Amino acid sequence: MSLLCETPHPSRRAVLMTGGALFAWAYLPRFARAADNRDPRLIVIVLRGALDGLSAVGPVGDPDYAGLHGDIALSLTGPHAALPLDGFFAVNPAMPVFARLFRDKQAAAVHAAATGYRERSHFDGQDVLESGYAGPGHVATGWLNRALESLPAGDRVATLGGLAVGPSTPLVIRGAAPVLGWAPQSLPPPAGDLAARVLDLYQHRDPVLAVALQKGLDADRMALDDQMVAKAIKPKGGLDSAAGMRQAAQGAAKLIAADDGPRVAALAFDGWDTHVNEGGATGRLATLLGGLDGAFEEFEKGLGERWKDTAIVAITEFGRTARINGTVGTDHGTGTVVLLAGGAIKGGRVIADWPGLRPAQLYEQRDLAPTSDVRAVLKGLLADQFGLSAAVLGDKVFPESAAVKPMTNLVV
């Protein structure tokens, strides 16, 4: 396998590998600072496989919660006690960084949230989540890419950058704005000023990756074989592992923190389909949540002074059943939780119109009923961070969604 660089004239793009993940610039800007000295970043993390929101942020104050969610329900007592967020919700004990950020008002959660999709197919659900359309079948472009295209050319958001992280370019950032992805062929490497800037960036921030990139340039190609990647980069795990999530975030933060690096990023973390032996405060899900928590920490550390203007949002295609199944896991559901973190987030809140967990309150008598639209959260972030209008968000970024109003006051 090799790297394919789809780069229309006149721009050239640079490709780097780290931790088994692909990092690709959609743009490489010189960002024009806003009048208020803000330099906003938006990082989108897609959790593929459907996150059990009731075991990530548990409604421990709901009297029906423990009985429904059984052995994987969170509890404020016991050897693996959940970390309280407020008087009603608590976060999984595998997420102490999120809990600390929440206390510092730099993290928040939107609970009982879902897209408009209701059929519980991973393929279609991810299509809807990442394409931004109301229904499946729109797999050509993603809402984040269309948001990049919609940004005004003014001082605040002049030529914002985009970064894709994953073994292939996530759908959420595919579109007319060029991105890089895996393909069974290689093209000549980027050249000239852009290549020099990328090399300079990594020579100062990650000499190991700079060496790997220089070797590719010297060979007049960017095809890195498995042996070279293993030797030069030492990947710690895939993006369905805790170590892989942390390392991907660490590498992405180095790019996003740079003055001429990307301002928008999309990462895809796999493995969240927990039908069997899910675990609650401990076990498989807790391990994955610990990886996500580690990614938050790596972004906080790696972004440095840029953290204060950064918003991170973690989203998933749908939730999981409120009742555990016969294999101590959960099946495909509906409502779930959206996690927000970053110095730009107006945190310390769980935003929820809580629907309740009594049988009559469940969606189709099996799932957490959705009372918030994920698109409203995403629209709110795009509006607050980059000034996109409700009209643009409702027509171009999330087509035919004018009825879904942007959630307000998500950003400080």
Salt bridges, closest charged atoms under 4 A:
ASP39 OD2 - ARG33 NE 3.36
ASP39 OD2 - ARG41 NH1 2.83
ASP39 OD2 - ARG263 NH2 2.82
ASP52 OD2 - HIS69 NE2 2.83
GLU130 OE2 - ARG48 NH2 3.04
ASP193 OD2 - ARG197 NE 3.46
ASP200 OD1 - HIS204 ND1 3.48
ASP206 OD2 - LYS254 NZ 2.68
ASP259 OD1 - ARG33 NH2 3.57
ASP259 OD1 - ARG306 NH2 2.26
ASP260 OD2 - ARG30 NH2 3.82
ASP260 OD2 - ARG197 NH1 3.44
ASP273 OD2 - HIS122 NE2 3.09
ASP273 OD1 - HIS275 NE2 3.09
ASP273 OD1 - ARG320 NH2 3.00
ASP273 OD1 - HIS332 NE2 3.45
GLU297 OE1 - ARG246 NH1 3.14
GLU298 OE2 - ARG246 NH1 2.76
GLU298 OE2 - LYS301 NZ 3.69
GLU300 OE1 - ARG100 NH2 2.73
GLU305 OE2 - ARG306 NH1 3.33
ASP309 OD1 - ARG38 NE 3.92
ASP309 OD2 - LYS308 NZ 3.62
GLU317 OE2 - HIS122 ND1 2.81
ASP331 OD1 - HIS275 ND1 2.88
GLU364 OE1 - ARG120 NH2 2.87
ASP367 OD2 - ARG120 NH2 2.75
ASP367 OD1 - ARG366 NE 2.97
ASP373 OD2 - ARG375 NH2 2.78
